[in-house]
């Protein structure tokens, strides 16, 4: 089908209406995918929003674990994902069998897992957290609690630093947030004196140390909207710049580039898995109602308890 972007978007929205489908897009997807979406947000917020809509079909434009989380929270709905191969380096860094073996080595530890994990890992977890509520939830746990935190080592290290905990950290990372260039950031700060640096806590400690505001994707977006400043340096996946620019057309957002730009296509730091969501795949997904997300009942029942505990503690 040879269509331009606007024609594709119009056809996708028309098809979604005909099928009583709701389209969800993560902040890190392509701008044109965000333009198709009924709701744009981070992974957990989208999954929660899915529980509140009246629709026969839910389409999650993001990565695999996000579709799983949506299906876990909406088991009665048909959940589609445009590309089942859209994975996540962070989720992939913690396999369920490896976590199970690690838990067996530390039987006196509870498990706190970042939402960026598979359903199988959530099923082995005591409480799930997001980048926005991790500190709040960890602060509520008993002071003497022994905790395994995974899979993001950078986020866990940051939470340790702001809570005074000594959680045992899984050695995983988001390949996007781990490759920001400190040298480039320092150069941007020198070229733009006084401009705030906004960073996601999945970034390495040396990037966070140079940042003025550290927060979840949504928190960074809200800061740019509420701030009177007109220029910002941004250290998170560059897909959020589209929403920032839409919300604040009179402001300038300067992305921090990765350490290596060869093969990435631009000086922005992009997640190639998120970019696997394309207009043609989204259209085909709606048209054929495939690929459909499934989560084994036993896994879903175990995983949902860790998510529900997080919601209660939030």
VENZI-V962041 format. One record per residue. N is the residue number from 1. SS is DSSP state (2 for helix, 1 for strand, 0 for the rest). PSI is psi in radians with two decimals (999 if undefined). OMEGA is omega in degrees with one decimal (999 if undefined). Layout:
n=N ss=SS psi=PSI omega=OMEGA
n=N ss=SS psi=PSI omega=OMEGA
This chain:
n=1 ss=0 psi=2.04 omega=-176.0
n=2 ss=0 psi=1.59 omega=-177.9
n=3 ss=0 psi=2.67 omega=172.6
n=4 ss=0 psi=3.03 omega=-173.0
n=5 ss=2 psi=-0.78 omega=-177.6
n=6 ss=2 psi=-0.72 omega=178.6
n=7 ss=2 psi=-0.72 omega=177.2
n=8 ss=2 psi=-0.85 omega=-177.7
n=9 ss=2 psi=-0.76 omega=179.3
n=10 ss=2 psi=-0.75 omega=-179.6
n=11 ss=2 psi=-0.67 omega=179.4
n=12 ss=2 psi=-0.78 omega=179.8
n=13 ss=2 psi=-0.66 omega=178.0
n=14 ss=2 psi=-0.78 omega=-179.9
n=15 ss=2 psi=-0.69 omega=178.5
n=16 ss=2 psi=-0.70 omega=179.4
n=17 ss=2 psi=-0.73 omega=179.4
n=18 ss=2 psi=-0.62 omega=-175.9
n=19 ss=0 psi=0.08 omega=-176.3
n=20 ss=0 psi=0.87 omega=-179.8
n=21 ss=1 psi=2.55 omega=176.2
n=22 ss=1 psi=2.33 omega=-177.2
n=23 ss=1 psi=2.25 omega=178.9
n=24 ss=1 psi=2.39 omega=179.0
n=25 ss=1 psi=2.36 omega=176.0
n=26 ss=1 psi=2.67 omega=179.3
n=27 ss=0 psi=-0.41 omega=-173.4
n=28 ss=0 psi=0.02 omega=179.1
n=29 ss=0 psi=2.98 omega=-180.0
n=30 ss=0 psi=2.57 omega=178.9
n=31 ss=2 psi=-0.71 omega=-177.5
n=32 ss=2 psi=-0.50 omega=175.4
n=33 ss=2 psi=-0.73 omega=177.1
n=34 ss=2 psi=-0.58 omega=179.4
n=35 ss=2 psi=-0.42 omega=178.6
n=36 ss=2 psi=-0.38 omega=-165.6
n=37 ss=0 psi=2.56 omega=170.9
n=38 ss=0 psi=-0.54 omega=179.2
n=39 ss=1 psi=2.39 omega=177.5
n=40 ss=1 psi=2.38 omega=-180.0
n=41 ss=1 psi=-2.94 omega=174.0
n=42 ss=0 psi=3.03 omega=-167.6
n=43 ss=2 psi=-0.83 omega=-176.1
n=44 ss=2 psi=-0.68 omega=178.7
n=45 ss=2 psi=-0.67 omega=178.4
n=46 ss=2 psi=-0.73 omega=178.4
n=47 ss=2 psi=-0.70 omega=178.0
n=48 ss=2 psi=-0.72 omega=178.6
n=49 ss=2 psi=-0.60 omega=-179.8
n=50 ss=2 psi=-0.53 omega=179.8
n=51 ss=0 psi=-0.23 omega=-174.8
n=52 ss=0 psi=-0.04 omega=-177.7
n=53 ss=0 psi=2.66 omega=175.8
n=54 ss=0 psi=1.80 omega=-177.0
n=55 ss=0 psi=2.71 omega=175.9
n=56 ss=0 psi=-0.53 omega=-175.7
n=57 ss=1 psi=2.37 omega=175.1
n=58 ss=1 psi=2.21 omega=178.6
n=59 ss=1 psi=2.05 omega=-178.8
n=60 ss=1 psi=1.84 omega=176.4
n=61 ss=1 psi=1.69 omega=-178.2
n=62 ss=0 psi=-2.25 omega=176.8
n=63 ss=0 psi=3.02 omega=-168.0
n=64 ss=2 psi=-0.84 omega=-175.6
n=65 ss=2 psi=-0.47 omega=178.8
n=66 ss=2 psi=-0.69 omega=175.1
n=67 ss=2 psi=-0.67 omega=177.0
n=68 ss=2 psi=-0.83 omega=-178.8
n=69 ss=2 psi=-0.71 omega=178.4
n=70 ss=2 psi=-0.73 omega=179.8
n=71 ss=2 psi=-0.66 omega=178.8
n=72 ss=2 psi=-0.73 omega=-178.5
n=73 ss=2 psi=-0.32 omega=-179.3
n=74 ss=0 psi=1.10 omega=-173.3
n=75 ss=0 psi=-0.43 omega=-177.1
n=76 ss=0 psi=-0.15 omega=-176.7
n=77 ss=0 psi=2.71 omega=170.5
n=78 ss=1 psi=2.05 omega=-178.7
n=79 ss=1 psi=2.17 omega=179.9
n=80 ss=1 psi=2.69 omega=175.2
n=81 ss=0 psi=2.25 omega=-172.9
n=82 ss=0 psi=-0.60 omega=-179.6
n=83 ss=0 psi=1.93 omega=-177.9
n=84 ss=0 psi=-0.27 omega=179.7
n=85 ss=0 psi=0.00 omega=178.0
n=86 ss=0 psi=1.65 omega=-176.0
n=87 ss=0 psi=-2.77 omega=-179.4
n=88 ss=0 psi=2.13 omega=-178.1
n=89 ss=2 psi=-0.60 omega=-179.2
n=90 ss=2 psi=-0.85 omega=177.6
n=91 ss=2 psi=-0.69 omega=-179.0
n=92 ss=2 psi=-0.35 omega=-178.5
n=93 ss=0 psi=-0.12 omega=179.9
n=94 ss=0 psi=1.69 omega=177.3
n=95 ss=0 psi=2.56 omega=-177.0
n=96 ss=2 psi=-0.73 omega=-178.8
n=97 ss=2 psi=-0.59 omega=178.3
n=98 ss=2 psi=-0.70 omega=177.8
n=99 ss=2 psi=-0.69 omega=178.4
n=100 ss=2 psi=-0.73 omega=178.6
n=101 ss=2 psi=-0.68 omega=179.4
n=102 ss=2 psi=-0.71 omega=176.6
n=103 ss=2 psi=-0.69 omega=-179.6
n=104 ss=2 psi=-0.52 omega=177.7
n=105 ss=2 psi=-0.32 omega=-178.4
n=106 ss=0 psi=1.13 omega=-173.4
n=107 ss=0 psi=-0.29 omega=180.0
n=108 ss=0 psi=0.12 omega=-179.4
n=109 ss=0 psi=2.47 omega=169.2
n=110 ss=1 psi=2.81 omega=-177.1
n=111 ss=1 psi=2.16 omega=172.6
n=112 ss=1 psi=2.08 omega=-177.3
n=113 ss=1 psi=2.42 omega=172.5
n=114 ss=1 psi=2.59 omega=-178.4
n=115 ss=0 psi=-0.38 omega=179.2
n=116 ss=0 psi=1.11 omega=-178.7
n=117 ss=0 psi=2.84 omega=178.5
n=118 ss=0 psi=2.88 omega=176.7
n=119 ss=2 psi=-0.64 omega=179.8
n=120 ss=2 psi=-0.64 omega=177.1
n=121 ss=2 psi=-0.71 omega=176.6
n=122 ss=2 psi=-0.57 omega=179.2
n=123 ss=0 psi=-0.35 omega=178.1
n=124 ss=0 psi=0.09 omega=-171.4
n=125 ss=0 psi=2.53 omega=176.1
n=126 ss=0 psi=-0.74 omega=177.8
n=127 ss=1 psi=2.34 omega=177.0
n=128 ss=1 psi=2.63 omega=174.8
n=129 ss=1 psi=2.84 omega=171.3
n=130 ss=0 psi=3.02 omega=178.7
n=131 ss=0 psi=-0.43 omega=-178.3
n=132 ss=0 psi=-0.48 omega=-176.6
n=133 ss=0 psi=0.06 omega=-176.1
n=134 ss=2 psi=-0.82 omega=-179.9
n=135 ss=2 psi=-0.80 omega=-178.3
n=136 ss=2 psi=-0.73 omega=-178.3
n=137 ss=2 psi=-0.78 omega=179.4
n=138 ss=2 psi=-0.64 omega=177.7
n=139 ss=2 psi=-0.46 omega=-178.7
n=140 ss=2 psi=-0.27 omega=-179.5
n=141 ss=0 psi=2.63 omega=-179.8
n=142 ss=0 psi=2.46 omega=-176.3
n=143 ss=0 psi=-0.50 omega=-178.4
n=144 ss=0 psi=0.13 omega=-178.9
n=145 ss=0 psi=2.36 omega=173.9
n=146 ss=0 psi=2.20 omega=-168.8
n=147 ss=1 psi=2.31 omega=165.6
n=148 ss=1 psi=2.18 omega=178.2
n=149 ss=1 psi=2.24 omega=178.8
n=150 ss=1 psi=3.01 omega=-3.4
n=151 ss=0 psi=-0.08 omega=-172.8
n=152 ss=1 psi=1.90 omega=-178.7
n=153 ss=2 psi=-0.67 omega=-179.0
n=154 ss=2 psi=-0.80 omega=178.1
n=155 ss=2 psi=-0.76 omega=179.6
n=156 ss=2 psi=-0.71 omega=178.3
n=157 ss=2 psi=-0.71 omega=178.1
n=158 ss=2 psi=-0.77 omega=179.6
n=159 ss=2 psi=-0.68 omega=174.0
n=160 ss=2 psi=-0.75 omega=-175.0
n=161 ss=2 psi=-0.56 omega=-176.5
n=162 ss=2 psi=-0.12 omega=177.9
n=163 ss=2 psi=-0.25 omega=-176.0
n=164 ss=0 psi=0.20 omega=179.3
n=165 ss=0 psi=2.92 omega=172.9
n=166 ss=0 psi=1.03 omega=-179.5
n=167 ss=0 psi=2.58 omega=175.7
n=168 ss=1 psi=2.07 omega=-169.4
n=169 ss=1 psi=2.31 omega=171.8
n=170 ss=0 psi=2.52 omega=-174.5
n=171 ss=0 psi=1.13 omega=176.4
n=172 ss=1 psi=2.93 omega=-179.9
n=173 ss=0 psi=2.72 omega=170.7
n=174 ss=0 psi=2.14 omega=-175.6
n=175 ss=0 psi=-0.46 omega=178.6
n=176 ss=0 psi=-0.92 omega=-175.9
n=177 ss=2 psi=-0.32 omega=-179.5
n=178 ss=2 psi=-0.19 omega=-173.6
n=179 ss=2 psi=0.24 omega=175.0
n=180 ss=1 psi=2.45 omega=-177.7
n=181 ss=0 psi=2.07 omega=176.2
n=182 ss=2 psi=-0.71 omega=179.6
n=183 ss=2 psi=-0.76 omega=179.7
n=184 ss=2 psi=-0.68 omega=178.9
n=185 ss=2 psi=-0.78 omega=179.6
n=186 ss=2 psi=-0.64 omega=177.9
n=187 ss=2 psi=-0.72 omega=178.2
n=188 ss=2 psi=-0.69 omega=178.5
n=189 ss=2 psi=-0.68 omega=179.4
n=190 ss=2 psi=-0.63 omega=-179.5
n=191 ss=2 psi=-0.32 omega=-176.9
n=192 ss=0 psi=1.15 omega=-175.8
n=193 ss=0 psi=2.34 omega=177.3
n=194 ss=0 psi=-0.14 omega=-179.8
n=195 ss=0 psi=2.28 omega=-178.2
n=196 ss=1 psi=2.49 omega=173.4
n=197 ss=1 psi=2.18 omega=179.5
n=198 ss=1 psi=2.24 omega=-175.4
n=199 ss=1 psi=2.58 omega=175.3
n=200 ss=0 psi=2.48 omega=-177.6
n=201 ss=0 psi=-0.07 omega=171.8
n=202 ss=0 psi=-0.16 omega=178.3
n=203 ss=0 psi=2.78 omega=177.1
n=204 ss=0 psi=2.76 omega=-174.6
n=205 ss=2 psi=-0.64 omega=-177.5
n=206 ss=2 psi=-0.43 omega=173.8
n=207 ss=2 psi=-0.77 omega=179.0
n=208 ss=2 psi=-0.61 omega=-179.2
n=209 ss=0 psi=-0.39 omega=179.8
n=210 ss=0 psi=0.09 omega=-173.0
n=211 ss=0 psi=2.59 omega=178.3
n=212 ss=0 psi=-0.57 omega=-179.5
n=213 ss=1 psi=2.21 omega=178.5
n=214 ss=1 psi=2.19 omega=-178.7
n=215 ss=0 psi=3.02 omega=177.3
n=216 ss=0 psi=2.92 omega=179.1
n=217 ss=2 psi=-0.79 omega=179.8
n=218 ss=2 psi=-0.71 omega=-179.5
n=219 ss=2 psi=-0.67 omega=178.5
n=220 ss=2 psi=-0.72 omega=176.9
n=221 ss=2 psi=-0.83 omega=-178.9
n=222 ss=2 psi=-0.62 omega=178.7
n=223 ss=2 psi=-0.75 omega=-179.2
n=224 ss=2 psi=-0.56 omega=179.5
n=225 ss=2 psi=-0.74 omega=-174.5
n=226 ss=2 psi=-0.44 omega=-176.6
n=227 ss=0 psi=2.57 omega=176.1
n=228 ss=0 psi=-0.15 omega=179.3
n=229 ss=0 psi=2.69 omega=-177.4
n=230 ss=0 psi=-0.19 omega=-177.1
n=231 ss=1 psi=2.49 omega=-178.8
n=232 ss=1 psi=2.55 omega=171.1
n=233 ss=1 psi=2.20 omega=-170.3
n=234 ss=1 psi=2.15 omega=176.2
n=235 ss=1 psi=1.32 omega=168.8
n=236 ss=0 psi=3.08 omega=-177.3
n=237 ss=0 psi=2.34 omega=-166.9
n=238 ss=0 psi=-0.14 omega=177.4
n=239 ss=0 psi=-0.49 omega=-178.6
n=240 ss=2 psi=-0.35 omega=-178.4
n=241 ss=2 psi=-0.52 omega=179.0
n=242 ss=2 psi=-0.81 omega=-179.3
n=243 ss=2 psi=-0.65 omega=177.2
n=244 ss=2 psi=-0.77 omega=-178.4
n=245 ss=2 psi=-0.63 omega=176.8
n=246 ss=2 psi=-0.74 omega=-177.7
n=247 ss=2 psi=-0.52 omega=-175.4
n=248 ss=0 psi=1.26 omega=-175.7
n=249 ss=0 psi=-0.31 omega=-178.6
n=250 ss=0 psi=0.10 omega=-177.8
n=251 ss=0 psi=2.80 omega=-178.4
n=252 ss=1 psi=2.37 omega=-178.8
n=253 ss=1 psi=2.12 omega=-174.6
n=254 ss=1 psi=1.95 omega=-178.5
n=255 ss=1 psi=2.45 omega=173.2
n=256 ss=0 psi=2.21 omega=-178.5
n=257 ss=0 psi=2.83 omega=175.8
n=258 ss=1 psi=2.95 omega=-179.9
n=259 ss=0 psi=-0.63 omega=-179.8
n=260 ss=0 psi=2.15 omega=-178.5
n=261 ss=0 psi=-0.25 omega=-179.8
n=262 ss=0 psi=2.29 omega=176.3
n=263 ss=0 psi=-0.19 omega=-179.6
n=264 ss=0 psi=-0.50 omega=174.2
n=265 ss=0 psi=-0.34 omega=177.4
n=266 ss=0 psi=3.11 omega=-179.7
n=267 ss=0 psi=-0.04 omega=176.5
n=268 ss=0 psi=2.83 omega=177.9
n=269 ss=0 psi=1.80 omega=-173.2
n=270 ss=0 psi=2.60 omega=173.9
n=271 ss=0 psi=2.00 omega=-178.0
n=272 ss=0 psi=-0.42 omega=178.1
n=273 ss=0 psi=-0.74 omega=175.8
n=274 ss=2 psi=-0.61 omega=-178.7
n=275 ss=2 psi=-0.13 omega=175.7
n=276 ss=2 psi=-0.25 omega=172.7
n=277 ss=0 psi=1.92 omega=-178.8
n=278 ss=0 psi=2.87 omega=-178.6
n=279 ss=2 psi=-0.72 omega=-178.9
n=280 ss=2 psi=-0.65 omega=177.6
n=281 ss=2 psi=-0.69 omega=179.1
n=282 ss=2 psi=-0.74 omega=179.4
n=283 ss=2 psi=-0.83 omega=-179.8
n=284 ss=2 psi=-0.66 omega=179.0
n=285 ss=2 psi=-0.80 omega=178.5
n=286 ss=2 psi=-0.75 omega=-178.0
n=287 ss=2 psi=-0.80 omega=-174.5
n=288 ss=2 psi=-0.17 omega=-175.4
n=289 ss=0 psi=0.74 omega=178.5
n=290 ss=0 psi=2.65 omega=-3.8
n=291 ss=0 psi=2.50 omega=-179.0
n=292 ss=1 psi=2.42 omega=-179.9
n=293 ss=0 psi=2.32 omega=175.4
n=294 ss=0 psi=2.47 omega=174.4
n=295 ss=0 psi=2.26 omega=-179.6
n=296 ss=0 psi=2.42 omega=-174.3
n=297 ss=2 psi=-0.81 omega=-178.2
n=298 ss=2 psi=-0.73 omega=178.1
n=299 ss=2 psi=-0.79 omega=-178.6
n=300 ss=2 psi=-0.71 omega=-179.1
n=301 ss=2 psi=-0.66 omega=178.1
n=302 ss=2 psi=-0.72 omega=-177.0
n=303 ss=2 psi=-0.65 omega=-175.7
n=304 ss=2 psi=-0.50 omega=-179.9
n=305 ss=2 psi=-0.64 omega=178.6
n=306 ss=2 psi=-0.56 omega=177.1
n=307 ss=2 psi=-0.76 omega=179.6
n=308 ss=2 psi=-0.65 omega=178.1
n=309 ss=2 psi=-0.70 omega=177.1
n=310 ss=2 psi=-0.79 omega=-179.0
n=311 ss=2 psi=-0.68 omega=178.3
n=312 ss=2 psi=-0.66 omega=-177.3
n=313 ss=2 psi=-0.17 omega=179.6
n=314 ss=0 psi=999 omega=999
